[in-house]
Amino acid sequence: MEKIFATPKPGVLVRHENGKPLDPAGEAVERTSYWLRRERDGDATLGPVPEQPAAATETAVKAKS
């Protein structure tokens, strides 16, 4: 499934479908009707998942080696 980046509107507590609160800074989530409703209801903003900087990707690869 496609991933999107969900960010709660300021002052709004948005929960995942499992009840866990969404990080106020935003999180990558699966694009489902649940998150589309959160956006439609004005509780969250949805957008593309931000790209990781190249340095962070290289560090992660080195750490796994």
N, C-alpha and C positions, 0 to 999 in steps of 0.2 A: 504494500500500500504506500501511497505517497505521503511524505512527511511535510508538515508545515510548522511554522513557528508561531506559537500562541503566547500573547502577552495580555495579562489582565488590565483592564482600565484602572486608572488611579483610584484607590479607595475601595475597590471591589475585590472580594474574596471569590475566586473562581476555583472550583474543584474539578479534578479529573473524574472520569466515570467511576473510578474505584473509591472516590471520596478523598483522596490525597489532595491537599491544596496545590495549586499551580504556583510555581516560583514567581514572585513579583517581577523578576527580571525577564521572565519568559522561558519557554521550554519548547523543544522540538517534540511534536506529537503526531500521531497518525491522523490523516485527513478523514474524518468521519462526520456523519450527520450531527453527532453530539457537539463537535467543535464548530461546525457551521451554524448551529443554533445559538451557541454562546456569542458568536459574532453578530448574528441577526438580532439577538436580544440586547446588544450593546454592552455585553459584559467583558468581551475580549476583542483584541485586534489580531487578525491572522495575516501572515505574510510568508515569504520564502524563508527557508532555513538559512541563516547566515553561513558564509563560507569560513572555514577555519584558516587562519593565516598559515603560510607555508612553513614558518619556523615551528609552529605548534605541531603540525603534521610530522615534520622530520623528527622532532623530539619524541613523539609517541612511537614512531617506528623504531628509533634507536633503543627506547626503553624495552620494547618487546624482544629485541635481539639478545 
